Amino acid sequence: MLQKIRFRLIYNRKKQLNSEGKALVQVECLQNGRRSYFSTRVYIKPEQWENGFVVNHPLADDLNAYIYQFILDMQKVEFDFIRHGSAPTLAQLRNAVLNSMSASAPIADFINSVNKHSANRGKHTLDSYQTLIKHIGRFQKNVTLKDIDVDFLNRFASWSKEQGMSPSTVSGRLKNLRAIINEAIVRKLISADDDPFKSFRIPKIRSREESLTMDEVNKLAALKLRGRIGHIRDAFVFDCYCGLRFSDLTNLTDKDITTIHGKKWILLQTRKTGDTARVPIERIFRGKAMKVLEKYSNISNLARIGNNASANRTLKEVFIKAGIRKNAHFHLARHTFITLCIEEGVSITTVQMMAGHSKIETTRGYAKLGLSTIRKE
């Protein structure tokens, strides 16, 4: 049975001074005859240490407060483990302290630590968690894992709506937060019984129903536009013919264009899931994507359109000029691509391959048949 950890301060454990005549203050952790040491990063001279306290130092009071707060923080970590059903080993304590893996750790530190040691998260996912950190920080400072309860989730969701965020954005933030809570449960930092999402339901968003008709895409393509607004229009129309996620579209380079049997294809590993998207841009929709691309010296120039929020703001201006009364955002191009492909008679499995979906159910979730298709059938 694991004993409770005993903490005490140790000065100059290695019995040697550095070039400035100083030595390190450490915290010794003792459990079941085993010891582990943590550095406080405080170096002082021998005459400045007496009976476990810093003395004869101009910052003695501040250093003592810092050192003993360091021990209290370690004890909080131990108590977090005990409160959730198991005493930590010294190794677990070290991992929790050094990597902010504790229910008492600021949630920003915990998320950063998880991201740092995660080998299977793409850049898109890592960026979304950084956005979550900023979002929570604006809502409430110094939030820890144990602060996340049902009341917090309700207040957080309400505040997010008050900030003017769309329902899909709010839902996305909550889903990311749920993933973080699940990570904490797996690491036994909080118990499954304390999972706040057991009593909180994330609102379902029905955002995949809308798409553009081919007439609307043609109307956008026919607009006489110059400068940035024309560039944004071109990128959006190009994506209606390719169906890429925004993160993949904006990172396209000439290396992603491959010639197969004399025809151009986009072949790329998607940033979000790692699946491969395969789009025959010179064949599908009668090669309209290539006609857009011909305006630019290379595909990187077409794809260089800034961040998502800025591009969407400009896209709204394009929709207004075209008289299209639909919610303008770049992900609409992906909806449009999948829907138009199905209306053109492309099989769902082929659309799945072009979209880079690992599951065919995901492709079906995007598909929306228009009235013209229903009449045709």
C-alpha positions as CSV (number, residue, x, y, z in Angstrom):
1,M,0.0,0.0,0.0
2,L,1.3,3.4,-0.9
3,Q,2.1,5.7,2.0
4,K,1.4,9.4,1.9
5,I,4.3,11.4,0.4
6,R,6.5,13.3,2.9
7,F,7.9,16.6,1.7
8,R,11.0,18.4,3.0
9,L,13.5,21.0,1.8
10,I,17.1,20.0,1.1
11,Y,19.9,22.4,0.5
12,N,23.1,21.6,-1.4
13,R,22.4,17.8,-1.7
14,K,25.4,17.3,-3.9
15,K,27.7,19.1,-1.5
16,Q,29.2,21.3,-4.1
17,L,28.9,25.0,-5.0
18,N,28.7,26.6,-8.4
19,S,31.0,29.2,-9.8
20,E,29.2,31.9,-7.9
21,G,29.5,30.0,-4.6
22,K,25.9,29.0,-4.5
23,A,23.9,25.8,-4.3
24,L,20.4,24.6,-5.1
25,V,17.4,24.3,-2.8
26,Q,15.4,21.2,-3.6
27,V,12.2,19.5,-2.4
28,E,12.7,15.9,-1.3
29,C,9.7,13.6,-1.7
30,L,9.8,10.4,0.4
31,Q,7.4,7.5,-0.1
32,N,7.8,3.8,0.9
33,G,11.5,4.2,1.3
34,R,11.9,5.8,-2.2
35,R,13.0,9.4,-2.8
36,S,12.5,11.8,-5.6
37,Y,13.9,15.4,-5.9
38,F,12.4,18.5,-7.4
39,S,14.4,21.6,-8.2
40,T,13.0,24.9,-6.9
41,R,15.4,26.8,-9.2
42,V,16.5,28.8,-6.1
43,Y,20.3,29.1,-5.7
44,I,21.8,30.7,-2.6
45,K,25.0,30.8,-0.6
46,P,25.6,28.5,2.4
47,E,25.3,31.4,4.9
48,Q,21.9,32.3,3.5
49,W,20.3,29.0,4.5
50,E,19.3,28.1,8.1
51,N,16.9,25.5,9.4
52,G,14.9,25.2,6.2
53,F,14.6,29.0,5.5
54,V,16.4,31.6,3.4
55,V,18.1,34.1,5.7
56,N,20.5,37.1,5.2
57,H,19.2,37.6,1.7
58,P,17.7,40.8,0.3
59,L,14.8,38.8,-1.1
60,A,14.5,36.3,1.8
61,D,10.8,36.8,2.4
62,D,9.9,36.5,-1.2
63,L,12.1,33.4,-1.7
64,N,10.7,31.7,1.3
65,A,7.1,32.4,0.2
66,Y,8.0,31.0,-3.3
67,I,9.6,27.9,-1.9
68,Y,6.8,27.0,0.5
69,Q,4.2,27.7,-2.2
70,F,6.1,25.3,-4.4
71,I,5.6,22.6,-1.8
72,L,1.9,23.5,-1.3
73,D,1.4,23.1,-5.0
74,M,2.9,19.7,-4.9
75,Q,0.7,18.7,-2.0
76,K,-2.3,19.9,-4.0
77,V,-1.4,17.6,-6.8
78,E,-1.1,14.6,-4.4
79,F,-4.5,15.5,-2.8
80,D,-6.1,15.7,-6.3
81,F,-5.1,12.1,-6.9
82,I,-6.3,10.9,-3.5
83,R,-9.6,12.8,-3.9
84,H,-10.2,10.9,-7.1
85,G,-9.5,7.5,-5.6
86,S,-5.8,6.7,-5.7
87,A,-2.6,7.8,-4.1
88,P,0.0,8.8,-6.6
89,T,3.4,7.1,-7.0
90,L,6.5,9.4,-7.0
91,A,6.6,8.9,-10.8
92,Q,3.0,10.0,-11.2
93,L,3.7,13.0,-8.9
94,R,6.7,14.0,-11.0
95,N,4.8,13.7,-14.3
96,A,1.8,15.6,-12.9
97,V,4.0,18.5,-11.5
98,L,6.4,18.8,-14.4
99,N,3.8,18.5,-17.1
100,S,0.9,20.3,-15.4
101,M,-1.1,17.0,-15.3
102,S,-3.2,17.8,-12.3
103,A,-6.8,18.8,-11.6
104,S,-5.4,21.9,-9.9
105,A,-3.3,22.9,-12.9
106,P,-4.4,25.8,-15.0
107,I,-6.4,24.3,-17.9
108,A,-4.2,26.2,-20.4
109,D,-1.1,24.5,-19.0
110,F,-2.8,21.1,-19.1
111,I,-3.9,21.6,-22.8
112,N,-0.4,22.8,-23.8
113,S,1.2,19.8,-22.1
114,V,-1.2,17.3,-23.8
115,N,-0.6,18.9,-27.2
116,K,3.2,18.9,-26.6
117,H,3.2,15.2,-26.0
118,S,0.6,14.2,-28.6
119,A,2.0,12.4,-31.7
120,N,-1.4,12.0,-33.5
121,R,-2.8,15.5,-33.5
122,G,-2.6,17.5,-36.7
123,K,-1.8,21.3,-36.9
124,H,-5.5,22.1,-37.4
125,T,-6.4,20.4,-34.2
126,L,-3.5,21.9,-32.3
127,D,-4.5,25.4,-33.5
128,S,-8.1,24.8,-32.5
129,Y,-7.0,24.0,-28.9
130,Q,-4.9,27.2,-28.8
131,T,-8.0,29.1,-29.8
132,L,-9.9,27.3,-27.0
133,I,-7.3,28.4,-24.5
134,K,-7.7,32.1,-25.5
135,H,-11.4,31.8,-25.5
136,I,-11.6,30.3,-22.0
137,G,-9.0,32.9,-20.8
138,R,-11.3,35.7,-22.0
139,F,-14.3,34.2,-20.3
140,Q,-12.6,33.4,-16.9
141,K,-9.0,33.7,-15.9
142,N,-7.0,31.0,-14.0
143,V,-9.5,28.2,-14.7
144,T,-8.3,24.8,-13.6
145,L,-9.6,21.3,-14.6
146,K,-11.6,21.0,-11.3
147,D,-13.3,24.3,-12.0
148,I,-15.0,22.8,-15.1
149,D,-18.5,21.7,-13.9
150,V,-22.0,21.9,-15.4
151,D,-22.5,25.4,-14.1
152,F,-19.2,26.5,-15.8
153,L,-20.3,24.9,-19.1
154,N,-23.7,26.6,-19.1
155,R,-22.1,30.0,-18.3
156,F,-19.4,29.5,-20.9
157,A,-21.9,28.5,-23.6
158,S,-24.1,31.5,-22.8
159,W,-21.2,33.9,-22.7
160,S,-19.9,32.6,-26.1
161,K,-23.3,33.3,-27.7
162,E,-23.3,36.8,-26.2
163,Q,-19.9,37.4,-27.9
164,G,-21.7,37.0,-31.2
165,M,-20.2,33.6,-32.0
166,S,-22.2,31.4,-34.4
167,P,-23.9,28.3,-33.0
168,S,-21.4,26.1,-34.9
169,T,-18.4,27.9,-33.4
170,V,-19.9,27.6,-29.9
171,S,-20.5,23.9,-30.5
172,G,-17.0,23.4,-31.7
173,R,-15.5,25.1,-28.6
174,L,-17.6,22.9,-26.4
175,K,-16.6,19.7,-28.3
176,N,-12.9,20.6,-27.9
177,L,-13.4,21.2,-24.2
178,R,-15.2,17.8,-23.9
179,A,-12.1,16.2,-25.5
180,I,-9.9,17.8,-23.0
181,I,-12.0,16.6,-20.1
182,N,-12.0,13.0,-21.6
183,E,-8.2,13.3,-21.7
184,A,-8.1,14.2,-18.0
185,I,-10.3,11.2,-17.2
186,V,-8.1,8.9,-19.1
187,R,-5.1,10.2,-17.2
188,K,-7.1,9.7,-13.9
189,L,-6.8,13.4,-13.0
190,I,-10.6,13.5,-12.6
191,S,-13.0,10.6,-12.2
192,A,-15.6,9.6,-14.8
193,D,-18.2,10.3,-12.2
194,D,-17.1,14.0,-12.1
195,D,-17.4,14.4,-15.9
196,P,-19.5,17.5,-16.3
197,F,-20.6,16.5,-19.8
198,K,-22.6,13.7,-18.4
199,S,-25.2,16.3,-17.4
200,F,-24.6,18.8,-20.2
201,R,-25.6,18.2,-23.8
202,I,-23.8,20.1,-26.6
203,P,-26.4,21.5,-29.0
204,K,-26.6,19.8,-32.3
205,I,-25.8,22.0,-35.3
206,R,-27.5,21.4,-38.6
207,S,-25.1,23.4,-40.7
208,R,-24.4,20.9,-43.4
209,E,-27.7,21.2,-45.3
210,E,-27.0,24.4,-47.2
211,S,-25.1,24.4,-50.5
212,L,-25.0,26.4,-53.7
213,T,-26.6,25.4,-57.0
214,M,-24.4,25.3,-60.1
215,D,-26.3,28.4,-61.4
216,E,-25.2,30.2,-58.2
217,V,-21.6,29.1,-58.6
218,N,-21.7,30.3,-62.3
219,K,-23.1,33.6,-61.1
220,L,-20.2,34.1,-58.7
221,A,-17.7,33.1,-61.4
222,A,-19.2,35.7,-63.8
223,L,-18.9,38.7,-61.5
224,K,-16.4,41.4,-62.7
225,L,-14.3,41.8,-59.6
226,R,-10.7,42.9,-59.0
227,G,-8.2,43.1,-56.1
228,R,-8.7,41.1,-52.9
229,I,-12.5,40.7,-53.4
230,G,-11.8,39.1,-56.8
231,H,-9.1,36.9,-55.4
232,I,-11.4,35.6,-52.6
233,R,-14.1,34.9,-55.2
234,D,-11.7,33.0,-57.3
235,A,-10.5,30.9,-54.4
236,F,-14.0,30.1,-53.3
237,V,-15.2,29.2,-56.8
238,F,-12.1,27.0,-57.3
239,D,-13.0,25.2,-54.0
240,C,-16.5,24.6,-55.2
241,Y,-14.9,22.5,-57.9
242,C,-12.5,20.8,-55.6
243,G,-14.2,20.5,-52.2
244,L,-11.1,21.1,-50.0
245,R,-11.2,22.1,-46.3
246,F,-10.1,25.7,-45.8
247,S,-6.9,24.6,-44.0
248,D,-6.0,22.4,-47.0
249,L,-7.0,25.0,-49.6
250,T,-4.8,27.7,-48.1
251,N,-1.8,25.4,-47.9
252,L,-1.9,24.2,-51.5
253,T,1.4,24.2,-53.4
254,D,2.4,23.0,-56.9
255,K,3.7,19.8,-55.2
256,D,0.0,18.9,-54.6
257,I,-0.7,18.9,-58.3
258,T,0.0,15.6,-60.0
259,T,-0.4,14.6,-63.7
260,I,-2.1,11.2,-64.1
261,H,-2.6,9.9,-67.7
262,G,-2.0,13.4,-69.0
263,K,-4.6,15.1,-66.7
264,K,-4.1,17.2,-63.6
265,W,-5.1,15.9,-60.2
266,I,-4.9,17.3,-56.7
267,L,-3.4,14.6,-54.4
268,L,-2.8,15.7,-50.8
269,Q,-2.9,14.4,-47.3
270,T,-5.5,16.4,-45.5
271,R,-4.3,18.3,-42.4
272,K,-7.3,17.6,-40.2
273,T,-7.5,13.8,-40.5
274,G,-4.5,12.7,-42.5
275,D,-6.7,11.0,-45.1
276,T,-5.9,11.5,-48.8
277,A,-8.0,13.7,-51.0
278,R,-7.9,12.8,-54.8
279,V,-9.5,15.4,-57.1
280,P,-9.3,15.1,-60.9
281,I,-9.5,18.9,-61.4
282,E,-8.9,18.8,-65.2
283,R,-11.8,16.3,-65.6
284,I,-14.5,17.0,-63.0
285,F,-17.0,19.8,-63.8
286,R,-15.6,20.0,-67.3
287,G,-12.2,21.3,-66.0
288,K,-13.7,24.6,-64.6
289,A,-11.2,24.5,-61.7
290,M,-8.3,24.7,-64.2
291,K,-9.9,27.8,-65.8
292,V,-9.8,29.6,-62.4
293,L,-6.3,28.4,-61.8
294,E,-5.1,29.8,-65.2
295,K,-5.5,33.4,-63.8
296,Y,-2.6,32.8,-61.4
297,S,1.0,31.9,-62.0
298,N,0.8,29.0,-59.6
299,I,-1.6,27.4,-57.2
300,S,0.1,28.9,-54.1
301,N,-0.8,32.4,-55.3
302,L,-4.4,31.4,-55.7
303,A,-4.4,29.8,-52.2
304,R,-2.8,32.7,-50.4
305,I,-6.0,34.4,-49.1
306,G,-5.3,35.0,-45.4
307,N,-7.2,33.5,-42.4
308,N,-10.6,32.0,-42.3
309,A,-12.4,34.9,-40.6
310,S,-11.0,37.5,-42.9
311,A,-11.7,35.5,-46.0
312,N,-15.3,34.9,-44.9
313,R,-15.9,38.6,-44.3
314,T,-14.8,39.4,-47.8
315,L,-16.8,36.4,-49.2
316,K,-20.0,38.0,-47.7
317,E,-19.4,41.0,-49.9
318,V,-19.1,38.8,-52.9
319,F,-22.4,37.1,-52.1
320,I,-24.1,40.5,-51.7
321,K,-22.8,41.6,-55.1
322,A,-24.1,38.3,-56.6
323,G,-27.5,38.6,-54.9
324,I,-27.0,35.2,-53.2
325,R,-28.9,35.1,-49.9
326,K,-27.0,32.3,-48.2
327,N,-24.6,32.1,-45.3
328,A,-21.2,33.0,-46.8
329,H,-18.4,30.9,-45.5
330,F,-15.6,28.9,-47.2
331,H,-16.8,25.6,-45.8
332,L,-19.9,26.1,-48.0
333,A,-17.7,25.4,-51.0
334,R,-17.0,21.9,-49.6
335,H,-20.8,21.3,-49.1
336,T,-21.4,22.6,-52.6
337,F,-18.8,20.3,-54.2
338,I,-20.1,17.2,-52.6
339,T,-23.8,18.0,-53.4
340,L,-23.0,19.0,-57.0
341,C,-21.0,15.8,-57.5
342,I,-23.9,13.6,-56.4
343,E,-26.3,15.7,-58.5
344,E,-24.0,15.0,-61.5
345,G,-24.4,11.3,-60.9
346,V,-21.0,10.6,-59.2
347,S,-21.1,7.6,-56.9
348,I,-21.0,8.3,-53.2
349,T,-17.9,6.1,-52.8
350,T,-16.1,8.2,-55.5
351,V,-17.1,11.4,-53.8
352,Q,-15.8,10.0,-50.5
353,M,-12.4,9.4,-52.2
354,M,-12.3,12.9,-53.6
355,A,-13.3,14.6,-50.3
356,G,-10.8,12.6,-48.4
357,H,-13.3,11.1,-45.9
358,S,-12.3,8.0,-44.0
359,K,-16.0,7.1,-43.4
360,I,-18.7,7.1,-46.1
361,E,-21.2,8.2,-43.4
362,T,-19.3,11.5,-43.2
363,T,-19.8,12.0,-47.0
364,R,-23.5,11.2,-46.8
365,G,-23.8,13.8,-44.0
366,Y,-22.7,16.6,-46.4
367,A,-24.8,15.5,-49.3
368,K,-28.0,17.4,-50.1
369,L,-30.1,16.7,-53.2
370,G,-31.6,19.6,-54.8
371,L,-35.1,19.9,-56.4
372,S,-33.7,19.4,-59.9
373,T,-32.2,16.0,-58.9
374,I,-35.5,14.9,-57.3
375,R,-37.4,15.9,-60.5
376,K,-34.8,14.0,-62.6
377,E,-35.1,10.9,-60.5
